[in-house]
Amino acid sequence: MRINASVAVLALALAGTAANANITQDNAEKTNAVIDAAIEAYGGAERLGGLKTLIVEADTVNYAVNQSRKPEPPWDQNKGYLYNAIDMENSQFVSRNTGNGAGFEFDTGQIINGEDSYQLNYRAATAAPLAAPDFNTTSGPFIRVTSVLLVRQLMDRRNTSHFLGTVDYNGRPHDVVTLVMEVGPALSLYFDQETHLLSRSERELGGFGLVEYAFEDYYTKDGIPMNKRFKLLLNGDPNLDWTYTSSEINGSFEDRLSPPGGMTGIAAVTPDELSLQELSDGVFFVGGNGTYALFVEMDEYIVAIGGTAGIPDRIAELRKHVADKPIRYGVLTHHHSDHILGVPAYAGEGATVVTVKAHEEIVRGAAGDAEDLKLHFVEDSWVITDGKQRVELHDIGPTPHSEHLLLAYLPNEGIVFEADHVATPRTGPMPPAISNTKALAKALDDHGIKVKTIAGAHSPRVITVDDLNQALNSEVRMAHQ
């Protein structure tokens, strides 16, 4: 019997739909079984649902992967202290992060409490209101590194989860399901088939690669399993290693929901939108969301300085003001992973990428198509000039941050562009100088640089030499004990 072609196609389509429905149903059942077992292992739905607040303290070690003074391992290790407190019922979050490394000494915090939200700097004793506080975005990093909070999220968001399969991890079989949080890329969660506890999670982070989270050394707190140790790996390399020194379930942190006494209120921190500032005729400072670059207009071309995230957007913004000149040079300050993201954009513009010889391998790797990459290596100092405008590049390394670091100086205007050496706040007074700032001040003096204003790669605020001196002459106000 001859079957009508259209009927056959319809039958196949219906059969496929039925098969897909079975696959989807099977997956949903397996997903729910894994989640239910995990919930039970973490004390049951009632106990997990009753977990309203969590307060933890940890001693931290940061392995500065691709952020060390040298561009290759062994990576620098930086120690610190961390306090995190979350109230999921009232959308409140408090943190304090203290430590040092890479030439930074820091002691900062945040309070997310609705309209009474602040960014805190303990070294400067300042509290800046947050104009647009976001509980999910701010607390997300804490939830992602806390096993019990991930399981609690999984319990509440199971309808968005899927079963990915069974794999061996550390020699033990694990079931893997996804978790889609309110903010950020989806996570893959690895649950031990025997204990049903979370051993590992992972996600892909654009521009950085595979981020892996490991949860180790479980103990029981108020009937809920808690991991004593947490590790984070970036593309297989150790990045964070935390040991929790205390934890409290359903405790109060009401006394931390306001800035501590002795802090000075300063102007609110507002969203950092993409913007352009013309610092002088033909000198453009362009950026937003914490990353900035300097563009200097010459007679026939542009010199771009800085290679942080978003360089294509910054070039597009520049083109609204200078449309007819090519970018001839793209200057990289140093080799750290967040300062070489602009290499493909500069290469795509046909520009020569300016760096130091010691960073060649890192820069070529960032370019992707390294064969066509044009490079110029600075030895000590190099001058770009058209006879009128002058851009001086000085390698001020070694500093506590990097063994080689290029600083740009425009002597006609007294403008310096630097990266990672001045902790410039968005608002308020300059905080006490960090080791990097002291190294920068010495380098300016050693090179005879007569600076008037300083623009940095990570702040929209351009400071004066008086601001720099204020930082150098300030004392730490509220040291962490």
C-alpha beads as a LAMMPS data file, in Angstrom:
LAMMPS data file: protein, C-alpha beads

481 atoms
480 bonds

1 atom types
1 bond types

-500.0 500.0 xlo xhi
-500.0 500.0 ylo yhi
-500.0 500.0 zlo zhi

Masses

1 110.0

Atoms # bond

1 1 1 0.000 0.000 0.000
2 1 1 1.279 3.376 -0.945
3 1 1 1.372 5.873 1.936
4 1 1 0.663 9.523 1.270
5 1 1 3.924 11.437 1.757
6 1 1 2.370 14.206 3.815
7 1 1 0.687 11.660 6.101
8 1 1 4.031 9.903 6.598
9 1 1 5.736 13.166 7.481
10 1 1 2.950 13.952 9.964
11 1 1 3.275 10.486 11.509
12 1 1 7.025 10.864 11.887
13 1 1 6.556 14.295 13.437
14 1 1 4.022 12.963 15.913
15 1 1 6.287 10.019 16.744
16 1 1 9.179 12.414 17.316
17 1 1 7.015 14.579 19.539
18 1 1 6.032 11.568 21.614
19 1 1 9.659 10.450 21.894
20 1 1 10.759 13.917 22.922
21 1 1 7.992 14.074 25.490
22 1 1 9.227 10.794 26.998
23 1 1 12.808 12.035 27.057
24 1 1 11.740 15.284 28.677
25 1 1 9.618 13.461 31.233
26 1 1 12.403 10.997 32.037
27 1 1 14.853 13.849 32.483
28 1 1 12.466 15.737 34.751
29 1 1 11.939 12.658 36.897
30 1 1 15.675 11.999 37.190
31 1 1 16.347 15.691 37.952
32 1 1 13.753 15.720 40.716
33 1 1 15.109 12.471 42.174
34 1 1 18.630 13.935 42.411
35 1 1 17.317 17.170 43.920
36 1 1 15.080 15.366 46.412
37 1 1 18.013 13.210 47.567
38 1 1 20.184 16.295 47.997
39 1 1 17.506 18.126 49.971
40 1 1 17.158 15.144 52.291
41 1 1 20.935 14.919 52.738
42 1 1 21.034 18.590 53.744
43 1 1 18.532 18.152 56.542
44 1 1 15.246 17.957 54.651
45 1 1 12.963 20.502 53.028
46 1 1 11.607 21.856 56.315
47 1 1 15.052 22.468 57.800
48 1 1 16.412 23.963 54.582
49 1 1 13.327 26.116 54.119
50 1 1 13.760 27.312 57.686
51 1 1 17.303 28.473 56.974
52 1 1 16.696 32.219 56.848
53 1 1 20.122 33.640 57.670
54 1 1 23.676 32.370 57.384
55 1 1 26.780 34.076 58.801
56 1 1 30.278 32.799 58.031
57 1 1 33.883 33.869 58.550
58 1 1 36.830 32.464 56.634
59 1 1 40.585 32.693 56.308
60 1 1 41.353 33.024 52.625
61 1 1 44.236 32.359 50.255
62 1 1 44.142 33.770 46.742
63 1 1 46.408 32.220 44.123
64 1 1 46.872 35.101 41.707
65 1 1 46.336 33.127 38.488
66 1 1 47.373 35.347 35.557
67 1 1 47.440 38.209 38.078
68 1 1 50.903 37.732 39.586
69 1 1 54.014 39.868 39.292
70 1 1 55.374 37.387 36.744
71 1 1 53.391 36.179 33.693
72 1 1 53.958 32.507 34.486
73 1 1 53.599 30.164 37.505
74 1 1 54.247 29.785 40.362
75 1 1 51.500 32.291 41.102
76 1 1 51.690 34.736 43.984
77 1 1 49.686 33.764 47.087
78 1 1 47.757 36.435 48.983
79 1 1 46.115 35.882 52.379
80 1 1 42.975 37.530 53.724
81 1 1 39.865 37.413 55.901
82 1 1 36.236 37.248 54.801
83 1 1 32.927 37.888 56.570
84 1 1 29.627 37.203 54.812
85 1 1 26.101 37.367 56.235
86 1 1 22.893 36.814 54.279
87 1 1 19.208 37.089 55.151
88 1 1 17.292 35.524 52.263
89 1 1 13.876 36.326 53.672
90 1 1 14.557 40.079 53.908
91 1 1 17.027 40.362 50.989
92 1 1 19.821 41.631 53.230
93 1 1 23.523 40.997 52.710
94 1 1 26.638 42.208 54.536
95 1 1 30.257 41.516 53.667
96 1 1 33.746 42.513 54.748
97 1 1 36.867 41.543 52.808
98 1 1 40.322 42.236 54.205
99 1 1 43.743 41.330 52.876
100 1 1 46.776 42.260 50.871
101 1 1 48.579 41.162 47.754
102 1 1 49.809 42.404 44.377
103 1 1 50.621 45.730 45.975
104 1 1 47.107 46.227 47.323
105 1 1 46.116 46.545 50.959
106 1 1 42.343 46.454 51.208
107 1 1 39.608 46.427 53.805
108 1 1 36.232 46.926 52.169
109 1 1 32.640 45.945 52.697
110 1 1 29.088 46.236 51.477
111 1 1 25.701 46.519 53.105
112 1 1 22.672 45.585 51.020
113 1 1 19.582 46.599 52.958
114 1 1 17.078 48.169 50.589
115 1 1 17.370 51.943 50.560
116 1 1 19.918 51.783 53.400
117 1 1 22.676 50.169 51.317
118 1 1 26.333 51.220 51.435
119 1 1 29.772 50.622 50.051
120 1 1 32.295 50.734 52.901
121 1 1 36.001 51.511 52.960
122 1 1 37.406 50.785 56.397
123 1 1 40.902 52.085 55.590
124 1 1 39.443 55.493 54.701
125 1 1 36.505 55.172 57.169
126 1 1 33.950 56.167 54.522
127 1 1 30.442 54.957 53.732
128 1 1 29.013 55.669 50.283
129 1 1 25.280 55.037 49.752
130 1 1 24.508 52.700 46.863
131 1 1 22.182 54.405 44.418
132 1 1 21.060 51.128 42.828
133 1 1 21.528 48.269 45.335
134 1 1 20.956 44.799 43.899
135 1 1 20.618 41.955 46.401
136 1 1 20.810 39.132 43.845
137 1 1 23.889 40.470 42.068
138 1 1 25.758 41.319 45.277
139 1 1 24.942 38.136 47.185
140 1 1 25.323 35.851 44.145
141 1 1 29.085 35.293 44.568
142 1 1 28.543 34.222 48.199
143 1 1 25.748 31.818 47.258
144 1 1 27.843 30.281 44.474
145 1 1 30.631 29.360 46.924
146 1 1 28.362 28.065 49.705
147 1 1 27.097 24.502 49.273
148 1 1 24.029 24.700 51.517
149 1 1 22.848 27.925 49.858
150 1 1 23.203 26.340 46.424
151 1 1 21.037 23.412 47.531
152 1 1 18.516 25.799 49.017
153 1 1 18.413 27.661 45.682
154 1 1 18.025 24.330 43.896
155 1 1 15.042 23.500 46.075
156 1 1 13.363 26.804 45.176
157 1 1 14.331 26.816 41.472
158 1 1 14.082 23.144 40.534
159 1 1 11.742 23.865 37.618
160 1 1 14.652 25.381 35.674
161 1 1 17.022 22.444 36.361
162 1 1 17.992 19.521 34.121
163 1 1 19.819 16.252 34.650
164 1 1 23.101 16.225 32.696
165 1 1 24.342 12.714 33.437
166 1 1 26.573 10.695 35.761
167 1 1 30.355 11.216 35.960
168 1 1 33.244 10.174 38.189
169 1 1 34.741 12.912 40.345
170 1 1 37.595 12.130 42.718
171 1 1 37.016 8.442 42.032
172 1 1 33.339 8.497 43.048
173 1 1 30.191 8.528 40.869
174 1 1 28.285 11.819 40.862
175 1 1 24.940 12.915 39.422
176 1 1 25.069 16.278 37.663
177 1 1 22.151 18.732 37.454
178 1 1 21.969 22.365 36.405
179 1 1 21.067 25.354 38.539
180 1 1 19.966 28.609 36.936
181 1 1 20.336 31.370 39.501
182 1 1 18.676 34.760 39.365
183 1 1 21.891 36.338 38.055
184 1 1 24.847 34.876 36.146
185 1 1 25.597 31.832 33.970
186 1 1 24.038 28.472 34.800
187 1 1 25.933 26.172 37.150
188 1 1 26.450 22.422 36.856
189 1 1 26.177 20.837 40.320
190 1 1 27.901 17.498 41.109
191 1 1 26.215 15.415 43.837
192 1 1 27.919 12.350 45.299
193 1 1 25.679 9.346 44.569
194 1 1 26.340 7.837 48.005
195 1 1 26.199 10.854 50.329
196 1 1 24.100 13.109 48.020
197 1 1 26.249 16.041 49.171
198 1 1 27.528 18.670 46.759
199 1 1 31.176 18.014 45.912
200 1 1 31.710 20.301 42.956
201 1 1 30.110 22.865 40.685
202 1 1 31.269 24.588 37.515
203 1 1 30.363 27.267 34.999
204 1 1 31.816 28.986 31.942
205 1 1 32.709 32.643 32.485
206 1 1 33.140 34.719 29.341
207 1 1 36.671 36.018 28.843
208 1 1 38.120 33.796 31.592
209 1 1 37.076 30.203 30.815
210 1 1 36.058 27.338 33.104
211 1 1 35.430 28.161 36.761
212 1 1 35.302 25.140 39.096
213 1 1 34.129 25.160 42.719
214 1 1 35.057 22.367 45.172
215 1 1 33.311 21.789 48.521
216 1 1 35.314 19.722 51.010
217 1 1 35.561 18.556 54.636
218 1 1 31.899 18.424 55.582
219 1 1 30.667 18.688 59.169
220 1 1 27.180 19.082 60.632
221 1 1 25.879 22.385 62.006
222 1 1 22.375 22.469 63.530
223 1 1 21.462 19.355 61.552
224 1 1 22.722 20.768 58.220
225 1 1 25.916 19.590 56.471
226 1 1 28.387 22.448 55.966
227 1 1 31.709 22.330 54.145
228 1 1 34.721 23.412 56.193
229 1 1 36.813 24.134 53.115
230 1 1 36.130 25.682 49.717
231 1 1 38.362 25.851 46.653
232 1 1 37.997 27.616 43.333
233 1 1 39.940 26.671 40.215
234 1 1 40.258 28.750 37.051
235 1 1 40.916 26.676 33.931
236 1 1 42.311 23.957 36.182
237 1 1 44.629 26.227 38.180
238 1 1 44.011 26.819 41.932
239 1 1 42.645 30.320 42.435
240 1 1 40.962 30.458 45.871
241 1 1 41.353 28.293 48.978
242 1 1 39.145 29.181 51.957
243 1 1 38.967 27.648 55.405
244 1 1 35.804 28.570 57.299
245 1 1 36.558 29.522 60.890
246 1 1 32.967 30.049 62.060
247 1 1 29.403 29.648 60.866
248 1 1 26.045 30.551 62.361
249 1 1 22.632 29.496 61.095
250 1 1 19.661 31.786 61.723
251 1 1 21.756 34.199 63.763
252 1 1 21.229 37.949 63.779
253 1 1 23.522 40.491 62.135
254 1 1 21.263 43.483 62.695
255 1 1 24.152 45.382 64.294
256 1 1 25.976 45.286 60.933
257 1 1 23.137 46.641 58.801
258 1 1 24.344 50.212 59.299
259 1 1 27.809 51.704 58.788
260 1 1 29.918 51.429 61.952
261 1 1 30.424 54.460 64.129
262 1 1 33.298 56.660 63.081
263 1 1 32.652 56.366 59.376
264 1 1 32.092 59.481 57.280
265 1 1 29.214 59.555 54.821
266 1 1 30.199 60.470 51.265
267 1 1 28.342 60.910 47.967
268 1 1 26.379 57.978 46.613
269 1 1 27.897 55.480 44.198
270 1 1 25.866 55.588 40.976
271 1 1 25.901 53.181 38.001
272 1 1 29.066 53.577 35.947
273 1 1 27.683 54.117 32.442
274 1 1 29.843 54.236 29.306
275 1 1 31.049 57.819 28.937
276 1 1 33.688 60.008 27.295
277 1 1 35.662 62.759 29.015
278 1 1 37.885 65.059 26.974
279 1 1 40.719 65.734 29.408
280 1 1 42.435 68.141 27.043
281 1 1 42.188 69.019 23.367
282 1 1 42.348 65.667 21.569
283 1 1 42.845 63.587 24.743
284 1 1 39.845 61.333 25.423
285 1 1 39.222 59.219 28.528
286 1 1 36.573 56.645 27.635
287 1 1 34.939 53.810 29.541
288 1 1 32.380 52.558 32.016
289 1 1 31.551 49.659 34.330
290 1 1 34.968 49.909 35.971
291 1 1 37.227 49.799 32.889
292 1 1 38.726 52.803 31.086
293 1 1 41.160 53.594 28.282
294 1 1 42.894 56.752 27.076
295 1 1 42.866 57.805 23.419
296 1 1 45.293 60.488 22.218
297 1 1 44.657 62.188 18.882
298 1 1 47.772 62.806 16.784
299 1 1 47.936 64.580 13.387
300 1 1 47.174 61.467 11.347
301 1 1 46.350 58.687 13.803
302 1 1 45.242 57.708 17.311
303 1 1 47.282 56.262 20.158
304 1 1 45.122 54.036 22.396
305 1 1 46.330 53.207 25.900
306 1 1 44.862 50.426 28.045
307 1 1 43.591 46.951 27.186
308 1 1 40.818 46.192 29.677
309 1 1 37.359 44.835 28.872
310 1 1 35.080 46.611 26.417
311 1 1 37.674 48.155 24.107
312 1 1 35.397 47.765 21.023
313 1 1 32.679 49.812 22.776
314 1 1 35.208 52.422 23.802
315 1 1 36.511 52.687 20.247
316 1 1 32.930 53.087 19.000
317 1 1 32.369 55.914 21.484
318 1 1 35.613 57.571 20.387
319 1 1 34.509 57.406 16.745
320 1 1 31.648 59.774 17.552
321 1 1 34.295 62.449 18.127
322 1 1 37.225 61.360 15.938
323 1 1 35.942 59.411 12.980
324 1 1 38.630 59.842 10.334
325 1 1 41.870 58.710 11.970
326 1 1 43.066 55.110 12.359
327 1 1 44.328 53.652 15.612
328 1 1 48.019 53.138 14.934
329 1 1 49.117 51.963 18.381
330 1 1 47.327 50.025 21.114
331 1 1 49.353 50.222 24.326
332 1 1 49.024 47.523 26.998
333 1 1 49.964 48.474 30.543
334 1 1 50.826 44.956 31.743
335 1 1 50.196 41.240 31.314
336 1 1 47.330 40.591 33.754
337 1 1 44.361 38.776 32.251
338 1 1 41.970 41.711 32.658
339 1 1 44.411 44.072 30.924
340 1 1 44.962 42.100 27.710
341 1 1 41.303 41.610 26.728
342 1 1 41.569 44.494 24.257
343 1 1 44.306 42.856 22.153
344 1 1 41.947 41.362 19.503
345 1 1 40.192 44.722 19.095
346 1 1 43.458 46.585 18.521
347 1 1 44.704 43.889 16.159
348 1 1 41.411 44.112 14.273
349 1 1 41.982 47.846 13.857
350 1 1 45.335 47.083 12.245
351 1 1 47.168 48.715 15.126
352 1 1 50.601 47.806 16.418
353 1 1 50.229 46.430 19.939
354 1 1 52.772 47.974 22.291
355 1 1 54.029 45.914 25.233
356 1 1 57.291 44.640 26.725
357 1 1 59.274 41.636 25.497
358 1 1 58.616 39.674 28.696
359 1 1 54.875 39.744 27.958
360 1 1 55.079 38.661 24.302
361 1 1 53.779 35.122 24.814
362 1 1 50.813 36.282 26.891
363 1 1 49.903 38.985 24.364
364 1 1 50.164 36.630 21.391
365 1 1 47.918 34.165 23.172
366 1 1 45.338 36.895 23.786
367 1 1 45.385 37.889 20.109
368 1 1 44.165 34.535 18.840
369 1 1 45.537 35.018 15.308
370 1 1 49.126 35.667 16.387
371 1 1 50.706 35.406 12.932
372 1 1 49.338 38.748 11.743
373 1 1 49.866 40.515 15.070
374 1 1 52.117 43.564 14.895
375 1 1 54.111 44.125 18.077
376 1 1 56.448 46.798 19.389
377 1 1 58.422 46.195 22.581
378 1 1 59.291 49.040 24.928
379 1 1 62.695 48.906 26.590
380 1 1 62.692 51.293 29.539
381 1 1 61.035 54.195 27.663
382 1 1 59.638 55.008 24.215
383 1 1 58.221 58.213 22.738
384 1 1 55.409 58.531 20.181
385 1 1 55.202 62.017 18.665
386 1 1 53.963 63.857 15.604
387 1 1 56.090 66.902 16.344
388 1 1 53.382 68.577 18.424
389 1 1 51.670 65.997 20.600
390 1 1 53.934 63.725 22.619
391 1 1 53.146 60.422 24.357
392 1 1 55.886 59.014 26.569
393 1 1 55.742 55.374 27.631
394 1 1 57.824 54.379 30.655
395 1 1 58.330 50.908 32.073
396 1 1 58.164 51.702 35.798
397 1 1 58.615 48.085 36.862
398 1 1 59.383 46.301 38.955
399 1 1 56.528 47.349 41.238
400 1 1 54.685 45.290 43.882
401 1 1 52.038 44.661 41.189
402 1 1 54.044 43.635 38.122
403 1 1 57.684 43.185 37.163
404 1 1 57.026 45.294 34.059
405 1 1 54.398 48.016 33.860
406 1 1 53.963 50.678 31.186
407 1 1 52.840 54.117 32.286
408 1 1 51.769 56.755 29.728
409 1 1 52.724 60.404 30.207
410 1 1 51.602 63.391 28.144
411 1 1 54.095 66.129 29.122
412 1 1 52.262 68.896 27.247
413 1 1 49.202 68.404 29.448
414 1 1 50.798 66.848 32.555
415 1 1 48.464 63.831 32.165
416 1 1 49.415 60.355 33.367
417 1 1 47.487 57.169 32.559
418 1 1 48.174 54.307 34.959
419 1 1 46.716 50.885 35.739
420 1 1 46.220 49.290 39.171
421 1 1 48.494 51.658 41.105
422 1 1 46.060 54.216 42.506
423 1 1 42.963 52.962 44.338
424 1 1 40.780 55.849 43.200
425 1 1 37.306 55.795 44.783
426 1 1 34.307 56.854 42.756
427 1 1 33.393 59.444 45.407
428 1 1 34.803 60.888 48.625
429 1 1 38.351 61.536 49.825
430 1 1 41.337 59.553 48.664
431 1 1 41.986 56.539 50.906
432 1 1 45.421 55.977 52.438
433 1 1 47.986 55.013 49.827
434 1 1 48.528 51.346 49.065
435 1 1 51.975 49.928 48.278
436 1 1 51.309 50.312 44.547
437 1 1 50.572 54.018 44.966
438 1 1 53.804 54.544 46.863
439 1 1 55.680 52.745 44.088
440 1 1 53.983 54.939 41.478
441 1 1 54.931 58.118 43.336
442 1 1 58.546 57.011 43.466
443 1 1 58.507 56.160 39.747
444 1 1 57.097 59.581 38.864
445 1 1 59.920 61.182 40.803
446 1 1 62.584 58.869 39.344
447 1 1 61.481 59.630 35.763
448 1 1 61.121 63.366 36.351
449 1 1 57.421 63.242 35.457
450 1 1 55.672 66.492 36.316
451 1 1 52.139 65.229 36.751
452 1 1 49.060 67.416 37.058
453 1 1 46.277 64.849 36.600
454 1 1 46.103 61.045 36.755
455 1 1 43.583 58.867 34.900
456 1 1 43.328 55.190 35.829
457 1 1 42.184 52.020 34.101
458 1 1 39.529 51.212 36.725
459 1 1 37.863 54.459 37.804
460 1 1 35.996 57.221 35.950
461 1 1 37.407 59.742 38.404
462 1 1 40.431 61.725 37.235
463 1 1 42.521 62.899 40.190
464 1 1 45.034 65.696 40.679
465 1 1 48.529 65.630 42.108
466 1 1 47.013 67.066 45.304
467 1 1 44.747 63.992 45.528
468 1 1 47.793 61.767 45.110
469 1 1 49.613 63.592 47.899
470 1 1 46.521 63.331 50.115
471 1 1 46.604 59.551 49.717
472 1 1 50.335 59.401 50.407
473 1 1 49.963 61.456 53.595
474 1 1 46.837 59.713 54.993
475 1 1 46.787 57.129 57.768
476 1 1 44.615 54.020 57.927
477 1 1 41.506 54.953 59.916
478 1 1 39.883 51.638 60.917
479 1 1 42.337 48.752 60.787
480 1 1 40.942 45.205 60.912
481 1 1 41.905 43.369 64.083

Bonds

1 1 1 2
2 1 2 3
3 1 3 4
4 1 4 5
5 1 5 6
6 1 6 7
7 1 7 8
8 1 8 9
9 1 9 10
10 1 10 11
11 1 11 12
12 1 12 13
13 1 13 14
14 1 14 15
15 1 15 16
16 1 16 17
17 1 17 18
18 1 18 19
19 1 19 20
20 1 20 21
21 1 21 22
22 1 22 23
23 1 23 24
24 1 24 25
25 1 25 26
26 1 26 27
27 1 27 28
28 1 28 29
29 1 29 30
30 1 30 31
31 1 31 32
32 1 32 33
33 1 33 34
34 1 34 35
35 1 35 36
36 1 36 37
37 1 37 38
38 1 38 39
39 1 39 40
40 1 40 41
41 1 41 42
42 1 42 43
43 1 43 44
44 1 44 45
45 1 45 46
46 1 46 47
47 1 47 48
48 1 48 49
49 1 49 50
50 1 50 51
51 1 51 52
52 1 52 53
53 1 53 54
54 1 54 55
55 1 55 56
56 1 56 57
57 1 57 58
58 1 58 59
59 1 59 60
60 1 60 61
61 1 61 62
62 1 62 63
63 1 63 64
64 1 64 65
65 1 65 66
66 1 66 67
67 1 67 68
68 1 68 69
69 1 69 70
70 1 70 71
71 1 71 72
72 1 72 73
73 1 73 74
74 1 74 75
75 1 75 76
76 1 76 77
77 1 77 78
78 1 78 79
79 1 79 80
80 1 80 81
81 1 81 82
82 1 82 83
83 1 83 84
84 1 84 85
85 1 85 86
86 1 86 87
87 1 87 88
88 1 88 89
89 1 89 90
90 1 90 91
91 1 91 92
92 1 92 93
93 1 93 94
94 1 94 95
95 1 95 96
96 1 96 97
97 1 97 98
98 1 98 99
99 1 99 100
100 1 100 101
101 1 101 102
102 1 102 103
103 1 103 104
104 1 104 105
105 1 105 106
106 1 106 107
107 1 107 108
108 1 108 109
109 1 109 110
110 1 110 111
111 1 111 112
112 1 112 113
113 1 113 114
114 1 114 115
115 1 115 116
116 1 116 117
117 1 117 118
118 1 118 119
119 1 119 120
120 1 120 121
121 1 121 122
122 1 122 123
123 1 123 124
124 1 124 125
125 1 125 126
126 1 126 127
127 1 127 128
128 1 128 129
129 1 129 130
130 1 130 131
131 1 131 132
132 1 132 133
133 1 133 134
134 1 134 135
135 1 135 136
136 1 136 137
137 1 137 138
138 1 138 139
139 1 139 140
140 1 140 141
141 1 141 142
142 1 142 143
143 1 143 144
144 1 144 145
145 1 145 146
146 1 146 147
147 1 147 148
148 1 148 149
149 1 149 150
150 1 150 151
151 1 151 152
152 1 152 153
153 1 153 154
154 1 154 155
155 1 155 156
156 1 156 157
157 1 157 158
158 1 158 159
159 1 159 160
160 1 160 161
161 1 161 162
162 1 162 163
163 1 163 164
164 1 164 165
165 1 165 166
166 1 166 167
167 1 167 168
168 1 168 169
169 1 169 170
170 1 170 171
171 1 171 172
172 1 172 173
173 1 173 174
174 1 174 175
175 1 175 176
176 1 176 177
177 1 177 178
178 1 178 179
179 1 179 180
180 1 180 181
181 1 181 182
182 1 182 183
183 1 183 184
184 1 184 185
185 1 185 186
186 1 186 187
187 1 187 188
188 1 188 189
189 1 189 190
190 1 190 191
191 1 191 192
192 1 192 193
193 1 193 194
194 1 194 195
195 1 195 196
196 1 196 197
197 1 197 198
198 1 198 199
199 1 199 200
200 1 200 201
201 1 201 202
202 1 202 203
203 1 203 204
204 1 204 205
205 1 205 206
206 1 206 207
207 1 207 208
208 1 208 209
209 1 209 210
210 1 210 211
211 1 211 212
212 1 212 213
213 1 213 214
214 1 214 215
215 1 215 216
216 1 216 217
217 1 217 218
218 1 218 219
219 1 219 220
220 1 220 221
221 1 221 222
222 1 222 223
223 1 223 224
224 1 224 225
225 1 225 226
226 1 226 227
227 1 227 228
228 1 228 229
229 1 229 230
230 1 230 231
231 1 231 232
232 1 232 233
233 1 233 234
234 1 234 235
235 1 235 236
236 1 236 237
237 1 237 238
238 1 238 239
239 1 239 240
240 1 240 241
241 1 241 242
242 1 242 243
243 1 243 244
244 1 244 245
245 1 245 246
246 1 246 247
247 1 247 248
248 1 248 249
249 1 249 250
250 1 250 251
251 1 251 252
252 1 252 253
253 1 253 254
254 1 254 255
255 1 255 256
256 1 256 257
257 1 257 258
258 1 258 259
259 1 259 260
260 1 260 261
261 1 261 262
262 1 262 263
263 1 263 264
264 1 264 265
265 1 265 266
266 1 266 267
267 1 267 268
268 1 268 269
269 1 269 270
270 1 270 271
271 1 271 272
272 1 272 273
273 1 273 274
274 1 274 275
275 1 275 276
276 1 276 277
277 1 277 278
278 1 278 279
279 1 279 280
280 1 280 281
281 1 281 282
282 1 282 283
283 1 283 284
284 1 284 285
285 1 285 286
286 1 286 287
287 1 287 288
288 1 288 289
289 1 289 290
290 1 290 291
291 1 291 292
292 1 292 293
293 1 293 294
294 1 294 295
295 1 295 296
296 1 296 297
297 1 297 298
298 1 298 299
299 1 299 300
300 1 300 301
301 1 301 302
302 1 302 303
303 1 303 304
304 1 304 305
305 1 305 306
306 1 306 307
307 1 307 308
308 1 308 309
309 1 309 310
310 1 310 311
311 1 311 312
312 1 312 313
313 1 313 314
314 1 314 315
315 1 315 316
316 1 316 317
317 1 317 318
318 1 318 319
319 1 319 320
320 1 320 321
321 1 321 322
322 1 322 323
323 1 323 324
324 1 324 325
325 1 325 326
326 1 326 327
327 1 327 328
328 1 328 329
329 1 329 330
330 1 330 331
331 1 331 332
332 1 332 333
333 1 333 334
334 1 334 335
335 1 335 336
336 1 336 337
337 1 337 338
338 1 338 339
339 1 339 340
340 1 340 341
341 1 341 342
342 1 342 343
343 1 343 344
344 1 344 345
345 1 345 346
346 1 346 347
347 1 347 348
348 1 348 349
349 1 349 350
350 1 350 351
351 1 351 352
352 1 352 353
353 1 353 354
354 1 354 355
355 1 355 356
356 1 356 357
357 1 357 358
358 1 358 359
359 1 359 360
360 1 360 361
361 1 361 362
362 1 362 363
363 1 363 364
364 1 364 365
365 1 365 366
366 1 366 367
367 1 367 368
368 1 368 369
369 1 369 370
370 1 370 371
371 1 371 372
372 1 372 373
373 1 373 374
374 1 374 375
375 1 375 376
376 1 376 377
377 1 377 378
378 1 378 379
379 1 379 380
380 1 380 381
381 1 381 382
382 1 382 383
383 1 383 384
384 1 384 385
385 1 385 386
386 1 386 387
387 1 387 388
388 1 388 389
389 1 389 390
390 1 390 391
391 1 391 392
392 1 392 393
393 1 393 394
394 1 394 395
395 1 395 396
396 1 396 397
397 1 397 398
398 1 398 399
399 1 399 400
400 1 400 401
401 1 401 402
402 1 402 403
403 1 403 404
404 1 404 405
405 1 405 406
406 1 406 407
407 1 407 408
408 1 408 409
409 1 409 410
410 1 410 411
411 1 411 412
412 1 412 413
413 1 413 414
414 1 414 415
415 1 415 416
416 1 416 417
417 1 417 418
418 1 418 419
419 1 419 420
420 1 420 421
421 1 421 422
422 1 422 423
423 1 423 424
424 1 424 425
425 1 425 426
426 1 426 427
427 1 427 428
428 1 428 429
429 1 429 430
430 1 430 431
431 1 431 432
432 1 432 433
433 1 433 434
434 1 434 435
435 1 435 436
436 1 436 437
437 1 437 438
438 1 438 439
439 1 439 440
440 1 440 441
441 1 441 442
442 1 442 443
443 1 443 444
444 1 444 445
445 1 445 446
446 1 446 447
447 1 447 448
448 1 448 449
449 1 449 450
450 1 450 451
451 1 451 452
452 1 452 453
453 1 453 454
454 1 454 455
455 1 455 456
456 1 456 457
457 1 457 458
458 1 458 459
459 1 459 460
460 1 460 461
461 1 461 462
462 1 462 463
463 1 463 464
464 1 464 465
465 1 465 466
466 1 466 467
467 1 467 468
468 1 468 469
469 1 469 470
470 1 470 471
471 1 471 472
472 1 472 473
473 1 473 474
474 1 474 475
475 1 475 476
476 1 476 477
477 1 477 478
478 1 478 479
479 1 479 480
480 1 480 481
